[in-house]
Amino acid sequence: MPTEELCRKESYLKSTTARVTHSSESGITTDRTVFYPRGGGQPGDCGYMRLADSSKVAIEDTLYDQDSGLLVHLPKSGSPLPGVGEEVELVIDWERRHRLMRMHSALHLLCSIVPAAVTGGSIRDGSGRLDFNLPEPIDRGQLAKRLNRLIEEDHPVSLQWISEEELNAQPELVRTLSVRPPTGSGIIRLVHFEGVDLQPCGGTHVASTAEIGPVRIKKIEKKGKLNRRITLELDA
């Protein structure tokens, strides 16, 4: 059975109990988890796993195994390992996760105000970037003002689900040229920034744009004939 990914519906869950389904130095799987797996440009969560004897396993990263549909928690080398069937507590590094949520949400807003398709992107702790199919320069100062104004306006953020058929009928919802939303499950998750942006995304996000806080545009770089890379940083 695939891992139940609790963070897909509720980004603010910091911990959960779970049962171990596989355990080795190369990775630990559980029946459910609050950890987000690396993907869609967003890093995997880190944190720890508390065992039945109260000892802790440091989790350095989380990956998604495409073949099995399982999320794999990567333990720090030398950590104690749980037994298969053992009930454990999974706890994410919440401060880091929240910074990633803020940045991922900021990139959605950036995407909404740059008049070009996205050709790539990535998120780091405290920063992130998007590449746009944008042959002409864009005013950095005006872009920063528009972006921070959207943040200050405090637009609510919510999740919606549509069928794959509905998505195929609305191709304009897909803003990224290089990556298509995952298919096969029959439903697609949309992230809605009220009055601003709606697009498929599996990442974690804040509940309203004001929670992002002020951001700054670190740099805008020309990457090839048609591409420009815009890098953001959290201001606090």
Residue pairs with C-beta under 8 A, 6 or more apart in sequence:
1 31
2 68
2 69
2 70
3 29
3 30
3 31
3 32
3 33
3 69
3 70
3 71
4 31
4 32
4 33
5 32
5 33
5 36
5 37
5 71
6 13
6 16
6 32
6 33
6 34
7 13
7 33
7 34
7 35
7 36
7 204
8 189
8 202
9 159
11 101
11 204
11 205
11 206
12 207
13 34
14 34
14 91
14 92
14 94
15 34
15 89
15 90
15 91
15 92
16 32
16 33
16 34
16 89
16 90
17 87
17 88
17 89
17 90
18 30
18 31
18 32
18 33
18 87
18 88
18 89
18 90
19 30
19 31
19 32
19 85
19 86
19 87
19 88
20 28
20 29
20 30
20 82
20 83
20 84
20 85
20 86
20 87
20 88
21 29
21 30
21 31
21 70
21 84
22 28
22 29
22 70
22 84
23 29
23 81
23 82
23 83
23 84
24 81
25 75
25 77
25 81
26 74
27 63
27 72
27 73
27 74
27 75
28 49
28 57
28 59
28 72
28 73
28 74
28 75
28 81
28 82
29 70
29 71
29 72
29 73
30 71
30 73
30 88
30 90
33 62
33 71
33 73
33 90
34 45
34 90
34 91
34 92
35 44
35 45
35 47
35 59
35 62
35 71
35 73
35 90
35 92
36 42
36 44
36 45
36 62
36 92
36 97
36 203
36 204
37 44
37 45
37 62
37 63
37 64
37 71
37 72
38 44
38 61
38 62
38 63
38 64
39 64
39 202
40 179
40 201
40 202
40 203
41 121
41 122
41 123
41 128
41 203
42 100
42 104
42 123
42 203
42 204
43 61
43 100
43 123
43 124
43 125
44 61
44 62
44 63
45 59
45 61
45 62
45 92
45 93
45 96
45 97
46 58
46 59
46 60
46 61
46 62
46 92
46 93
46 96
47 59
47 90
47 91
47 92
47 93
48 56
48 57
48 58
48 59
48 91
49 56
49 57
49 59
49 73
49 75
49 82
49 88
49 89
49 90
49 91
50 56
50 57
50 88
50 89
50 91
51 57
51 80
51 82
51 86
51 88
52 82
52 86
52 87
52 88
55 80
56 79
57 75
57 76
57 79
57 80
57 81
57 82
58 75
58 76
58 79
59 73
59 74
59 75
59 76
59 90
60 74
60 75
60 76
61 74
62 71
62 72
62 73
62 74
63 71
63 72
63 74
64 70
64 71
64 72
65 71
65 72
73 90
75 81
82 88
96 125
97 204
98 206
99 125
99 126
99 234
100 123
100 125
100 204
101 204
101 205
101 206
102 206
102 211
102 212
102 213
102 234
103 123
103 124
103 126
103 127
103 128
103 212
103 232
103 234
104 123
104 128
104 203
104 204
104 205
105 157
105 193
105 205
105 206
105 209
105 211
105 212
106 128
106 147
106 151
106 212
106 215
106 232
106 234
107 121
107 123
107 128
107 130
107 232
108 191
108 193
108 197
108 199
108 201
108 205
109 147
109 150
109 151
109 193
109 196
109 197
109 209
109 212
110 130
110 143
110 147
110 230
110 232
111 118
111 130
111 175
111 197
111 199
112 150
112 193
112 196
112 197
113 143
113 146
113 147
113 150
114 130
114 132
114 134
114 138
114 143
114 230
115 134
116 132
116 133
116 134
117 132
117 133
117 175
117 176
117 177
118 130
118 131
118 132
118 133
118 175
118 176
118 177
118 178
119 131
119 132
119 133
119 176
119 177
119 178
119 227
120 130
120 131
120 176
120 178
121 128
121 129
121 130
121 131
121 176
122 128
122 129
123 203
126 233
126 234
127 218
127 231
127 232
127 233
127 234
128 231
128 232
129 229
129 230
129 231
129 232
130 229
130 230
131 223
131 227
131 228
131 229
131 230
132 227
132 228
132 229
132 230
133 177
133 226
133 227
134 226
134 227
134 228
135 225
135 226
137 220
137 228
138 220
138 228
138 230
140 217
140 220
143 217
143 230
144 215
144 216
144 217
147 215
147 217
147 232
148 214
148 215
150 196
150 209
151 209
151 210
151 212
151 213
151 214
151 215
152 209
152 210
153 209
153 210
154 208
154 209
154 210
155 193
155 194
155 195
155 196
155 208
155 209
156 193
156 194
156 207
156 208
157 191
157 192
157 193
157 194
157 205
157 206
157 207
157 208
157 209
158 191
158 192
158 194
159 189
159 190
159 191
159 192
160 189
160 190
160 191
160 192
160 198
161 187
161 188
161 189
161 190
162 187
162 188
162 190
163 186
163 187
163 188
164 183
164 186
164 187
164 188
166 188
167 173
167 174
167 181
167 188
167 200
173 190
173 198
173 199
173 200
174 180
174 181
174 199
174 200
175 199
181 188
181 200
181 202
182 202
188 200
189 200
189 201
189 202
190 198
190 199
190 200
190 201
191 197
191 198
191 199
191 200
191 201
191 203
191 205
192 198
193 209
196 209
206 212
212 234
213 234
213 235
213 236
214 234
214 235
214 236
215 232
215 233
215 234
215 235
216 232
216 233
216 235
217 230
217 231
217 232
218 231
218 232
218 233
219 229
219 230
219 231
220 228
220 229
220 230
220 231
221 228
221 229
221 231
222 228
222 229
223 229
